[in-house]
């Protein structure tokens, strides 16, 4: 009886720390249409919180090149966020137009989200919490911070804004 009780106790403790699947997180694209992250199974995903009025905004060009160069192995997803210096004030159509006209962006851009704080989007809760992603904790420090997820939906690593999208720190992991 004691052995069974210990087994049940151990099972419930380990279950609470088991990582969650990124593929079960709901998010919408910039046009407010649902995106199923599970459609990207089998490819790496690079998540980047983006902003149109940031010193790092020029990284859109490298993100597009990265997306084109590694299109068979990688999906780039830009997630507009206005939490750092109010550098993404635009609405959905303004963001979409800005990305397309200025950088020729054709990779997926999502709805504007919050990447930190009380109303943090569940995707960023997963990306930044070891309890959810099973790998490590992090804090989003600024626009254009990058999170790389592998083909099975496991967090590989994250990179601060200063790491350029075509940096070998990122490309060596693709």
C-alpha positions as CSV (number, residue, x, y, z in Angstrom):
1,X,0.0,0.0,0.0
2,X,2.8,2.4,0.9
3,X,4.5,1.7,-2.4
4,X,1.4,2.5,-4.4
5,X,0.9,5.7,-2.5
6,X,4.5,6.8,-3.1
7,X,4.1,6.0,-6.8
8,X,1.0,8.1,-7.1
9,X,2.6,10.9,-5.2
10,X,5.7,10.9,-7.4
11,X,3.6,10.7,-10.5
12,X,1.5,13.7,-9.6
13,X,4.6,15.8,-8.6
14,X,6.4,15.0,-11.9
15,X,3.2,15.7,-14.0
16,X,3.1,19.3,-12.7
17,X,6.6,19.9,-14.1
18,X,6.1,18.2,-17.4
19,X,6.6,20.6,-20.3
20,X,3.6,21.7,-22.4
21,X,3.4,21.5,-26.2
22,X,3.9,24.7,-28.1
23,X,1.7,23.2,-30.8
24,X,-1.4,23.6,-28.5
25,X,-1.0,27.4,-28.2
26,X,-3.6,29.5,-30.1
27,X,-2.5,32.6,-31.9
28,X,-3.9,34.7,-34.8
29,X,-2.2,36.1,-37.8
30,X,-2.1,39.8,-38.6
31,X,-5.5,39.5,-40.3
32,X,-6.9,38.0,-37.1
33,X,-7.2,34.5,-38.6
34,X,-6.3,31.5,-36.4
35,X,-2.9,30.0,-37.0
36,X,-2.2,26.4,-35.9
37,X,1.4,26.2,-34.8
38,X,1.2,22.4,-35.4
39,X,1.3,23.1,-39.2
40,X,5.0,23.8,-38.6
41,X,5.9,20.4,-37.1
42,X,9.0,19.1,-38.8
43,X,10.5,22.5,-39.2
44,X,12.3,24.8,-36.8
45,X,10.5,28.0,-35.9
46,X,12.1,31.3,-35.1
47,X,9.8,33.6,-33.1
48,X,10.7,37.3,-33.1
49,X,8.9,40.1,-31.3
50,X,9.0,42.9,-33.9
51,X,8.4,46.6,-34.0
52,X,8.4,49.1,-36.8
53,X,10.0,52.1,-35.0
54,X,12.9,50.4,-33.3
55,X,16.7,50.7,-33.9
56,X,16.6,47.0,-34.7
57,X,13.8,47.3,-37.3
58,X,16.3,46.8,-40.1
59,X,16.5,43.2,-38.9
60,X,13.3,42.6,-40.9
61,X,15.5,42.4,-44.0
62,X,17.7,39.7,-42.5
63,X,14.7,37.9,-41.2
64,X,13.3,37.8,-44.7
65,X,16.6,36.6,-46.1
66,X,16.8,33.9,-43.4
67,X,13.2,32.8,-44.2
68,X,14.0,32.5,-47.9
69,X,17.4,30.9,-47.4
70,X,16.2,28.2,-45.0
71,X,12.6,27.9,-46.2
72,X,12.7,24.1,-46.2
73,X,14.0,23.8,-42.6
74,X,12.7,27.0,-40.9
75,X,9.6,29.1,-40.4
76,X,10.1,32.7,-39.3
77,X,7.2,34.2,-37.3
78,X,7.2,37.9,-36.5
79,X,5.1,38.9,-33.5
80,X,4.4,42.7,-33.3
81,X,4.6,44.1,-29.8
82,X,4.3,47.6,-28.5
83,X,5.7,47.1,-25.0
84,X,9.1,48.5,-25.5
85,X,9.2,52.3,-26.0
86,X,5.8,52.2,-27.8
87,X,7.8,51.3,-30.9
88,X,4.9,49.4,-32.6
89,X,2.0,51.8,-32.4
90,X,0.4,50.8,-35.7
91,X,-2.8,48.8,-36.3
92,X,-2.8,45.5,-38.2
93,X,-3.1,47.0,-41.7
94,X,-0.3,49.6,-40.9
95,X,2.0,46.9,-39.6
96,X,1.4,44.7,-42.6
97,X,1.9,47.5,-45.1
98,X,5.1,48.7,-43.4
99,X,6.6,45.2,-43.4
100,X,5.7,44.5,-47.0
101,X,6.6,47.9,-48.5
102,X,9.8,48.5,-46.6
103,X,11.3,45.0,-46.3
104,X,9.4,42.7,-48.7
105,X,8.3,40.6,-45.7
106,X,6.3,37.5,-46.7
107,X,6.9,35.4,-43.6
108,X,4.1,35.1,-41.1
109,X,3.3,38.1,-39.0
110,X,0.8,37.6,-36.2
111,X,-1.6,39.8,-34.3
112,X,-0.1,42.4,-32.0
113,X,0.6,40.7,-28.7
114,X,2.1,41.3,-25.2
115,X,5.4,39.4,-24.6
116,X,5.6,40.2,-20.9
117,X,3.6,41.3,-17.9
118,X,0.1,40.5,-16.7
119,X,-1.4,40.0,-20.1
120,X,1.5,38.1,-21.6
121,X,0.4,36.0,-24.6
122,X,0.4,32.2,-23.8
123,X,3.1,31.7,-26.5
124,X,5.5,34.0,-24.7
125,X,4.6,32.4,-21.4
126,X,5.7,29.1,-23.0
127,X,8.9,30.6,-24.5
128,X,10.0,32.3,-21.3
129,X,9.1,29.7,-18.7
130,X,11.1,26.5,-18.0
131,X,8.0,25.1,-16.3
132,X,6.2,25.2,-19.6
133,X,9.0,24.7,-22.2
134,X,11.1,22.3,-20.2
135,X,14.4,23.9,-21.0
136,X,15.0,27.4,-19.5
137,X,13.6,30.6,-18.1
138,X,14.2,34.0,-19.8
139,X,12.9,37.5,-19.9
140,X,12.1,39.4,-23.1
141,X,14.3,42.5,-22.8
142,X,13.6,44.4,-26.0
143,X,12.2,44.2,-29.5
144,X,13.7,41.7,-31.9
145,X,14.6,39.1,-29.2
146,X,14.5,35.7,-30.9
147,X,13.4,32.3,-29.8
148,X,14.3,29.1,-31.8
149,X,12.2,26.0,-31.5
150,X,13.2,22.6,-33.1
151,X,11.3,20.4,-35.4
152,X,9.5,18.6,-32.5
153,X,8.5,21.8,-30.8
154,X,11.2,21.9,-28.2
155,X,12.9,25.2,-27.3
156,X,16.5,25.3,-28.6
157,X,17.6,28.7,-27.3
158,X,16.9,32.4,-27.3
159,X,19.0,35.3,-28.6
160,X,18.9,38.9,-27.6
161,X,18.1,41.8,-30.0
162,X,21.8,42.4,-30.8
163,X,22.1,38.9,-32.4
164,X,21.5,39.5,-36.0
165,X,19.1,37.0,-37.7
166,X,21.9,35.7,-40.1
167,X,24.4,35.4,-37.2
168,X,26.2,32.0,-37.0
169,X,24.8,31.8,-33.5
170,X,21.4,31.2,-35.1
171,X,22.3,29.7,-38.5
172,X,24.5,27.0,-36.9
173,X,21.4,25.7,-35.1
174,X,19.2,25.4,-38.2
